[in-house]
């Protein structure tokens, strides 16, 4: 059984212009905007404009052009945020949650770009 894309998810509504967002970057195939509940001083979400549920779905069905655009957009967001350690920034973390175990809240593929403070270990050590 495969799960179908929910056209009414929050990010689909943002892409259709039905909900506002604090836009950071827009390209032909991708959109980046600030997270509404930031977990760090810098917290931006990068999403493809296509209807993809999670990373695996995107990797299987997106065109090479969409994938290249998305990867470039994530890098461009890092540069715009000034957090690239190669350019003197403090560094950052990319996170993409998927499904129930991944704790995904919005079923439209997205990458969190998080930085602006020391982020600590990637996962809590409890309940391993
Ligand atoms: P995830 O758990 O990976 O699905 O994360 C979804 C993220 O979307 C959370 O960090 C939310 O704070 C964020 N979010 C939910 N609604 C909005 C919105 N309208 N604008 C910006 N970010 C949002």
Backbone and ligand atoms as CSV (ligand in chain L), in Angstrom:
chain,resi,resn,atom,element,x,y,z
A,1,UNK,N,N,0.849,-1.193,0.000
A,1,UNK,CA,C,0.000,0.000,0.000
A,1,UNK,C,C,0.885,1.244,0.000
A,2,UNK,N,N,0.639,2.165,-0.894
A,2,UNK,CA,C,1.408,3.406,-0.874
A,2,UNK,C,C,0.508,4.548,-0.413
A,3,UNK,N,N,1.114,5.518,0.249
A,3,UNK,CA,C,0.366,6.665,0.759
A,3,UNK,C,C,0.323,7.726,-0.336
A,4,UNK,N,N,-0.863,8.322,-0.552
A,4,UNK,CA,C,-0.948,9.338,-1.606
A,4,UNK,C,C,-0.730,10.733,-1.016
A,5,UNK,N,N,-0.313,11.632,-1.878
A,5,UNK,CA,C,-0.008,13.006,-1.485
A,5,UNK,C,C,-1.281,13.735,-1.061
A,6,UNK,N,N,-1.231,14.397,0.083
A,6,UNK,CA,C,-2.364,15.161,0.611
A,6,UNK,C,C,-2.326,16.591,0.058
A,7,UNK,N,N,-3.212,16.890,-0.866
A,7,UNK,CA,C,-3.224,18.210,-1.514
A,7,UNK,C,C,-3.571,19.344,-0.543
A,8,UNK,N,N,-4.073,18.991,0.642
A,8,UNK,CA,C,-4.481,20.009,1.604
A,8,UNK,C,C,-3.448,20.244,2.703
A,9,UNK,N,N,-2.240,19.668,2.554
A,9,UNK,CA,C,-1.248,19.908,3.598
A,9,UNK,C,C,-0.801,21.387,3.570
A,10,UNK,N,N,-0.250,21.840,4.688
A,10,UNK,CA,C,0.052,23.267,4.857
A,10,UNK,C,C,0.997,23.790,3.779
A,11,UNK,N,N,1.986,22.993,3.402
A,11,UNK,CA,C,2.964,23.500,2.433
A,11,UNK,C,C,2.351,23.552,1.028
A,12,UNK,N,N,1.421,22.649,0.726
A,12,UNK,CA,C,0.709,22.733,-0.556
A,12,UNK,C,C,-0.096,24.028,-0.608
A,13,UNK,N,N,-0.683,24.408,0.532
A,13,UNK,CA,C,-1.453,25.665,0.590
A,13,UNK,C,C,-0.530,26.873,0.430
A,14,UNK,N,N,0.657,26.812,1.021
A,14,UNK,CA,C,1.626,27.904,0.830
A,14,UNK,C,C,2.007,27.997,-0.635
A,15,UNK,N,N,2.269,26.853,-1.271
A,15,UNK,CA,C,2.664,26.865,-2.690
A,15,UNK,C,C,1.553,27.415,-3.588
A,16,UNK,N,N,0.295,27.170,-3.219
A,16,UNK,CA,C,-0.832,27.695,-4.016
A,16,UNK,C,C,-1.148,29.150,-3.673
A,17,UNK,N,N,-0.430,29.709,-2.673
A,17,UNK,CA,C,-0.678,31.095,-2.291
A,17,UNK,C,C,-1.879,31.259,-1.382
A,18,UNK,N,N,-2.377,30.160,-0.826
A,18,UNK,CA,C,-3.547,30.228,0.053
A,18,UNK,C,C,-3.155,30.579,1.489
A,19,UNK,N,N,-1.882,30.352,1.829
A,19,UNK,CA,C,-1.341,30.726,3.134
A,19,UNK,C,C,-0.068,31.535,2.894
A,20,UNK,N,N,0.222,32.508,3.772
A,20,UNK,CA,C,1.447,33.305,3.599
A,20,UNK,C,C,2.674,32.544,4.090
A,21,UNK,N,N,3.837,33.011,3.661
A,21,UNK,CA,C,5.079,32.489,4.244
A,21,UNK,C,C,6.103,33.611,4.229
A,22,UNK,N,N,7.113,33.453,5.062
A,22,UNK,CA,C,8.214,34.423,5.147
A,22,UNK,C,C,9.307,33.922,4.195
A,23,UNK,N,N,9.160,34.305,2.915
A,23,UNK,CA,C,9.998,33.735,1.860
A,23,UNK,C,C,11.458,34.170,1.950
A,24,UNK,N,N,12.336,33.204,1.753
A,24,UNK,CA,C,13.784,33.463,1.731
A,24,UNK,C,C,14.310,33.346,0.311
A,25,UNK,N,N,13.762,32.405,-0.451
A,25,UNK,CA,C,14.266,32.130,-1.802
A,25,UNK,C,C,13.170,31.427,-2.603
A,26,UNK,N,N,13.066,31.774,-3.884
A,26,UNK,CA,C,12.168,31.030,-4.770
A,26,UNK,C,C,12.867,30.815,-6.098
A,27,UNK,N,N,12.793,29.585,-6.602
A,27,UNK,CA,C,13.343,29.250,-7.911
A,27,UNK,C,C,12.232,28.605,-8.737
A,28,UNK,N,N,12.582,28.113,-9.928
A,28,UNK,CA,C,11.580,27.462,-10.777
A,28,UNK,C,C,10.934,26.268,-10.076
A,29,UNK,N,N,11.723,25.536,-9.286
A,29,UNK,CA,C,11.233,24.262,-8.738
A,29,UNK,C,C,11.238,24.185,-7.221
A,30,UNK,N,N,11.689,25.224,-6.555
A,30,UNK,CA,C,11.838,25.138,-5.093
A,30,UNK,C,C,11.424,26.446,-4.423
A,31,UNK,N,N,11.067,26.326,-3.145
A,31,UNK,CA,C,10.701,27.486,-2.335
A,31,UNK,C,C,11.337,27.309,-0.955
A,32,UNK,N,N,11.872,28.396,-0.411
A,32,UNK,CA,C,12.439,28.364,0.938
A,32,UNK,C,C,11.803,29.480,1.756
A,33,UNK,N,N,11.420,29.139,2.985
A,33,UNK,CA,C,10.780,30.133,3.857
A,33,UNK,C,C,11.123,29.815,5.306
A,34,UNK,N,N,10.990,30.845,6.165
A,34,UNK,CA,C,11.339,30.661,7.573
A,34,UNK,C,C,10.305,29.789,8.278
A,35,UNK,N,N,10.824,28.895,9.145
A,35,UNK,CA,C,9.924,28.053,9.946
A,35,UNK,C,C,9.115,28.939,10.892
A,36,UNK,N,N,7.836,28.639,11.010
A,36,UNK,CA,C,6.938,29.461,11.833
A,36,UNK,C,C,7.244,29.302,13.327
A,37,UNK,N,N,7.884,28.209,13.704
A,37,UNK,CA,C,8.237,27.956,15.109
A,37,UNK,C,C,9.718,27.581,15.170
A,38,UNK,N,N,10.598,28.565,14.969
A,38,UNK,CA,C,12.028,28.256,14.834
A,38,UNK,C,C,12.618,27.599,16.084
A,39,UNK,N,N,13.487,26.609,15.834
A,39,UNK,CA,C,14.149,25.893,16.929
A,39,UNK,C,C,15.562,26.410,17.168
A,40,UNK,N,N,15.967,27.391,16.373
A,40,UNK,CA,C,17.296,28.003,16.483
A,40,UNK,C,C,17.193,29.387,15.850
A,41,UNK,N,N,18.195,30.253,16.069
A,41,UNK,CA,C,18.123,31.604,15.481
A,41,UNK,C,C,17.913,31.580,13.971
A,42,UNK,N,N,18.520,30.609,13.287
A,42,UNK,CA,C,18.299,30.444,11.848
A,42,UNK,C,C,17.588,29.114,11.618
A,43,UNK,N,N,16.390,29.179,11.063
A,43,UNK,CA,C,15.631,27.938,10.803
A,43,UNK,C,C,14.757,28.171,9.572
A,44,UNK,N,N,15.219,27.629,8.454
A,44,UNK,CA,C,14.523,27.811,7.175
A,44,UNK,C,C,14.150,26.446,6.617
A,45,UNK,N,N,12.982,26.370,5.999
A,45,UNK,CA,C,12.524,25.141,5.346
A,45,UNK,C,C,12.683,25.307,3.837
A,46,UNK,N,N,13.226,24.289,3.187
A,46,UNK,CA,C,13.331,24.290,1.728
A,46,UNK,C,C,12.440,23.171,1.213
A,47,UNK,N,N,11.550,23.518,0.284
A,47,UNK,CA,C,10.617,22.510,-0.245
A,47,UNK,C,C,10.643,22.539,-1.778
A,48,UNK,N,N,10.440,21.373,-2.390
A,48,UNK,CA,C,10.245,21.378,-3.839
A,48,UNK,C,C,8.817,21.845,-4.141
A,49,UNK,N,N,8.604,22.409,-5.313
A,49,UNK,CA,C,7.244,22.833,-5.680
A,49,UNK,C,C,6.379,21.643,-6.096
A,50,UNK,N,N,7.015,20.561,-6.486
A,50,UNK,CA,C,6.275,19.356,-6.889
A,50,UNK,C,C,5.663,18.657,-5.687
A,51,UNK,N,N,4.690,17.774,-5.970
A,51,UNK,CA,C,3.935,17.080,-4.929
A,51,UNK,C,C,4.668,15.814,-4.481
A,52,UNK,N,N,5.664,15.991,-3.613
A,52,UNK,CA,C,6.436,14.865,-3.098
A,52,UNK,C,C,6.275,14.800,-1.585
A,53,UNK,N,N,6.112,13.588,-1.084
A,53,UNK,CA,C,5.782,13.420,0.332
A,53,UNK,C,C,7.020,13.449,1.229
A,54,UNK,N,N,8.070,12.778,0.790
A,54,UNK,CA,C,9.266,12.661,1.627
A,54,UNK,C,C,10.493,12.500,0.729
A,55,UNK,N,N,11.657,12.412,1.349
A,55,UNK,CA,C,12.910,12.326,0.579
A,55,UNK,C,C,12.893,11.157,-0.399
A,56,UNK,N,N,12.480,9.999,0.082
A,56,UNK,CA,C,12.494,8.797,-0.783
A,56,UNK,C,C,11.594,9.008,-1.990
A,57,UNK,N,N,10.414,9.575,-1.776
A,57,UNK,CA,C,9.477,9.841,-2.873
A,57,UNK,C,C,10.106,10.803,-3.886
A,58,UNK,N,N,10.722,11.856,-3.351
A,58,UNK,CA,C,11.380,12.851,-4.215
A,58,UNK,C,C,12.502,12.193,-5.019
A,59,UNK,N,N,13.307,11.369,-4.358
A,59,UNK,CA,C,14.453,10.748,-5.050
A,59,UNK,C,C,14.003,9.797,-6.136
A,60,UNK,N,N,12.809,9.212,-5.963
A,60,UNK,CA,C,12.303,8.235,-6.941
A,60,UNK,C,C,11.605,8.903,-8.111
A,61,UNK,N,N,10.879,10.001,-7.863
A,61,UNK,CA,C,9.978,10.527,-8.890
A,61,UNK,C,C,10.356,11.899,-9.448
A,62,UNK,N,N,11.182,12.644,-8.764
A,62,UNK,CA,C,11.504,13.992,-9.262
A,62,UNK,C,C,12.428,13.903,-10.470
A,63,UNK,N,N,12.350,14.909,-11.326
A,63,UNK,CA,C,13.250,14.971,-12.478
A,63,UNK,C,C,14.641,15.398,-12.012
A,64,UNK,N,N,15.613,15.136,-12.862
A,64,UNK,CA,C,16.984,15.560,-12.546
A,64,UNK,C,C,17.033,17.076,-12.370
A,65,UNK,N,N,16.255,17.776,-13.167
A,65,UNK,CA,C,16.213,19.247,-13.068
A,65,UNK,C,C,15.662,19.692,-11.707
A,66,UNK,N,N,14.593,19.045,-11.253
A,66,UNK,CA,C,14.023,19.379,-9.941
A,66,UNK,C,C,15.028,19.084,-8.832
A,67,UNK,N,N,15.702,17.932,-8.953
A,67,UNK,CA,C,16.672,17.564,-7.916
A,67,UNK,C,C,17.833,18.550,-7.879
A,68,UNK,N,N,18.352,18.905,-9.050
A,68,UNK,CA,C,19.472,19.850,-9.097
A,68,UNK,C,C,19.052,21.196,-8.532
A,69,UNK,N,N,17.862,21.630,-8.891
A,69,UNK,CA,C,17.344,22.908,-8.394
A,69,UNK,C,C,17.225,22.882,-6.876
A,70,UNK,N,N,16.730,21.754,-6.351
A,70,UNK,CA,C,16.529,21.649,-4.901
A,70,UNK,C,C,17.863,21.687,-4.159
A,71,UNK,N,N,18.814,20.889,-4.631
A,71,UNK,CA,C,20.127,20.844,-3.958
A,71,UNK,C,C,20.791,22.227,-4.012
A,72,UNK,N,N,20.703,22.870,-5.163
A,72,UNK,CA,C,21.287,24.196,-5.295
A,72,UNK,C,C,20.585,25.192,-4.362
A,73,UNK,N,N,19.276,25.054,-4.241
A,73,UNK,CA,C,18.510,25.971,-3.378
A,73,UNK,C,C,18.911,25.826,-1.920
A,74,UNK,N,N,19.109,24.585,-1.462
A,74,UNK,CA,C,19.532,24.381,-0.072
A,74,UNK,C,C,20.879,25.086,0.152
A,75,UNK,N,N,21.798,24.900,-0.781
A,75,UNK,CA,C,23.104,25.568,-0.650
A,75,UNK,C,C,22.979,27.074,-0.672
A,76,UNK,N,N,22.114,27.575,-1.522
A,76,UNK,CA,C,21.928,29.026,-1.627
A,76,UNK,C,C,21.335,29.593,-0.325
A,77,UNK,N,N,20.416,28.852,0.279
A,77,UNK,CA,C,19.841,29.283,1.566
A,77,UNK,C,C,20.933,29.368,2.625
A,78,UNK,N,N,21.804,28.361,2.674
A,78,UNK,CA,C,22.924,28.383,3.626
A,78,UNK,C,C,23.761,29.646,3.419
A,79,UNK,N,N,24.043,29.944,2.154
A,79,UNK,CA,C,24.855,31.144,1.857
A,79,UNK,C,C,24.113,32.417,2.266
A,80,UNK,N,N,22.826,32.495,1.940
A,80,UNK,CA,C,22.041,33.688,2.291
A,80,UNK,C,C,21.982,33.893,3.807
A,81,UNK,N,N,21.949,32.768,4.552
A,81,UNK,CA,C,21.862,32.857,6.009
A,81,UNK,C,C,23.213,33.189,6.634
A,82,UNK,N,N,24.292,33.093,5.849
A,82,UNK,CA,C,25.617,33.431,6.354
A,82,UNK,C,C,26.164,32.426,7.348
A,83,UNK,N,N,25.745,31.152,7.211
A,83,UNK,CA,C,26.143,30.153,8.216
A,83,UNK,C,C,27.099,29.115,7.658
A,84,UNK,N,N,27.556,29.298,6.425
A,84,UNK,CA,C,28.481,28.334,5.815
A,84,UNK,C,C,29.835,28.398,6.500
A,85,UNK,N,N,30.286,27.307,7.146
A,85,UNK,CA,C,31.569,27.360,7.845
A,85,UNK,C,C,32.737,27.593,6.893
A,86,UNK,N,N,32.574,27.221,5.618
A,86,UNK,CA,C,33.629,27.456,4.641
A,86,UNK,C,C,33.805,28.928,4.317
A,87,UNK,N,N,32.821,29.748,4.711
A,87,UNK,CA,C,32.904,31.193,4.470
A,87,UNK,C,C,32.891,31.974,5.773
A,88,UNK,N,N,33.297,31.316,6.852
A,88,UNK,CA,C,33.399,32.007,8.131
A,88,UNK,C,C,32.150,31.942,8.989
A,89,UNK,N,N,31.095,31.261,8.514
A,89,UNK,CA,C,29.885,31.121,9.321
A,89,UNK,C,C,30.064,30.054,10.393
A,90,UNK,N,N,29.092,29.969,11.263
A,90,UNK,CA,C,29.217,29.063,12.403
A,90,UNK,C,C,28.875,27.621,12.118
A,91,UNK,N,N,28.258,27.366,10.961
A,91,UNK,CA,C,27.860,25.996,10.639
A,91,UNK,C,C,26.352,25.819,10.704
A,92,UNK,N,N,25.916,24.638,10.352
A,92,UNK,CA,C,24.467,24.387,10.249
A,92,UNK,C,C,24.204,22.898,10.237
A,93,UNK,N,N,22.926,22.549,10.298
A,93,UNK,CA,C,22.500,21.142,10.193
A,93,UNK,C,C,21.318,21.062,9.239
A,94,UNK,N,N,21.318,20.029,8.383
A,94,UNK,CA,C,20.178,19.733,7.511
A,94,UNK,C,C,19.422,18.563,8.111
A,95,UNK,N,N,18.092,18.697,8.192
A,95,UNK,CA,C,17.244,17.639,8.760
A,95,UNK,C,C,16.067,17.420,7.812
A,96,UNK,N,N,15.745,16.156,7.548
A,96,UNK,CA,C,14.528,15.865,6.805
A,96,UNK,C,C,13.804,14.713,7.482
A,97,UNK,N,N,12.692,15.022,8.116
A,97,UNK,CA,C,11.896,14.017,8.812
A,97,UNK,C,C,10.971,13.317,7.827
A,98,UNK,N,N,10.751,12.022,8.037
A,98,UNK,CA,C,9.845,11.267,7.169
A,98,UNK,C,C,9.012,10.291,7.987
A,99,UNK,N,N,7.703,10.329,7.759
A,99,UNK,CA,C,6.808,9.350,8.378
A,99,UNK,C,C,6.717,9.468,9.888
A,100,UNK,N,N,6.049,8.481,10.474
A,100,UNK,CA,C,5.777,8.527,11.923
A,100,UNK,C,C,7.046,8.436,12.747
A,101,UNK,N,N,7.923,7.464,12.432
A,101,UNK,CA,C,9.149,7.321,13.226
A,101,UNK,C,C,10.060,8.526,13.062
A,102,UNK,N,N,10.005,9.159,11.894
A,102,UNK,CA,C,10.828,10.345,11.660
A,102,UNK,C,C,10.235,11.603,12.263
A,103,UNK,N,N,8.983,11.507,12.747
A,103,UNK,CA,C,8.349,12.671,13.372
A,103,UNK,C,C,7.916,13.731,12.376
A,104,UNK,N,N,7.581,13.308,11.144
A,104,UNK,CA,C,7.173,14.277,10.116
A,104,UNK,C,C,5.768,14.791,10.412
A,105,UNK,N,N,5.645,16.122,10.507
A,105,UNK,CA,C,4.337,16.737,10.775
A,105,UNK,C,C,3.644,17.147,9.491
A,106,UNK,N,N,4.401,17.642,8.545
A,106,UNK,CA,C,3.809,18.136,7.290
A,106,UNK,C,C,4.211,17.181,6.162
A,107,UNK,N,N,3.230,16.526,5.522
A,107,UNK,CA,C,3.555,15.476,4.543
A,107,UNK,C,C,3.871,16.010,3.145
A,108,UNK,N,N,4.729,16.997,3.101
A,108,UNK,CA,C,5.300,17.505,1.839
A,108,UNK,C,C,6.806,17.562,2.086
A,109,UNK,N,N,7.582,16.897,1.243
A,109,UNK,CA,C,9.023,16.805,1.467
A,109,UNK,C,C,9.641,18.174,1.754
A,110,UNK,N,N,10.449,18.227,2.796
A,110,UNK,CA,C,11.153,19.466,3.118
A,110,UNK,C,C,12.442,19.153,3.843
A,111,UNK,N,N,13.380,20.062,3.701
A,111,UNK,CA,C,14.629,20.004,4.458
A,111,UNK,C,C,14.671,21.217,5.378
A,112,UNK,N,N,14.930,20.954,6.658
A,112,UNK,CA,C,15.153,22.040,7.616
A,112,UNK,C,C,16.622,22.442,7.521
A,113,UNK,N,N,16.888,23.723,7.371
A,113,UNK,CA,C,18.246,24.256,7.473
A,113,UNK,C,C,18.293,25.009,8.801
A,114,UNK,N,N,19.084,24.492,9.730
A,114,UNK,CA,C,19.077,25.027,11.097
A,114,UNK,C,C,20.488,25.460,11.491
A,115,UNK,N,N,20.602,26.630,12.087
A,115,UNK,CA,C,21.908,27.107,12.537
A,115,UNK,C,C,21.753,28.317,13.427
A,116,UNK,N,N,22.886,28.963,13.691
A,116,UNK,CA,C,22.846,30.184,14.502
A,116,UNK,C,C,23.159,29.953,15.961
A,117,UNK,N,N,23.338,28.683,16.332
A,117,UNK,CA,C,23.765,28.354,17.705
A,117,UNK,C,C,24.350,26.949,17.671
A,118,UNK,N,N,25.029,26.567,18.783
A,118,UNK,CA,C,25.526,25.196,18.902
A,118,UNK,C,C,24.330,24.264,19.025
A,119,UNK,N,N,24.227,23.298,18.108
A,119,UNK,CA,C,23.017,22.483,18.033
A,119,UNK,C,C,23.074,21.205,18.865
A,120,UNK,N,N,24.258,20.848,19.352
A,120,UNK,CA,C,24.345,19.664,20.204
A,120,UNK,C,C,24.258,18.378,19.417
A,121,UNK,N,N,24.072,17.239,20.119
A,121,UNK,CA,C,24.060,15.937,19.448
A,121,UNK,C,C,22.887,15.818,18.469
A,122,UNK,N,N,23.036,14.966,17.465
A,122,UNK,CA,C,21.982,14.876,16.443
A,122,UNK,C,C,20.699,14.277,16.993
A,123,UNK,N,N,20.814,13.389,17.979
A,123,UNK,CA,C,19.624,12.772,18.558
A,123,UNK,C,C,19.797,12.702,20.073
A,124,UNK,N,N,18.660,12.720,20.789
A,124,UNK,CA,C,18.738,12.477,22.226
A,124,UNK,C,C,19.211,11.040,22.433
A,125,UNK,N,N,20.034,10.832,23.441
A,125,UNK,CA,C,20.628,9.514,23.648
A,125,UNK,C,C,19.662,8.529,24.305
A,126,UNK,N,N,18.554,9.040,24.823
A,126,UNK,CA,C,17.619,8.158,25.526
A,126,UNK,C,C,16.778,7.350,24.546
A,127,UNK,N,N,16.242,6.239,24.971
A,127,UNK,CA,C,15.318,5.399,24.199
A,127,UNK,C,C,15.921,4.860,22.910
A,128,UNK,N,N,17.233,4.643,22.879
A,128,UNK,CA,C,17.870,4.136,21.655
A,128,UNK,C,C,17.412,2.718,21.350
L,1,LIG,P1,P,8.333,18.296,10.193
L,1,LIG,O1,O,8.103,17.786,11.582
L,1,LIG,O2,O,9.698,17.948,9.675
L,1,LIG,O3,O,7.221,17.883,9.255
L,1,LIG,O4,O,8.358,19.864,10.316
L,1,LIG,C1,C,7.340,20.713,9.887
L,1,LIG,C2,C,7.752,22.114,10.228
L,1,LIG,O5,O,6.872,23.002,9.573
L,1,LIG,C3,C,7.720,22.457,11.707
L,1,LIG,O6,O,9.032,22.863,12.118
L,1,LIG,C4,C,6.717,23.607,11.797
L,1,LIG,O7,O,7.089,24.602,12.735
L,1,LIG,C5,C,6.734,24.145,10.377
L,1,LIG,N1,N,5.524,24.836,9.942
L,1,LIG,C6,C,4.247,24.432,10.103
L,1,LIG,N2,N,3.403,25.317,9.547
L,1,LIG,C7,C,4.168,26.294,9.012
L,1,LIG,C8,C,3.897,27.507,8.308
L,1,LIG,N3,N,2.629,27.888,8.030
L,1,LIG,N4,N,4.935,28.282,7.927
L,1,LIG,C9,C,6.209,27.909,8.216
L,1,LIG,N5,N,6.523,26.775,8.869
L,1,LIG,C10,C,5.525,25.987,9.279
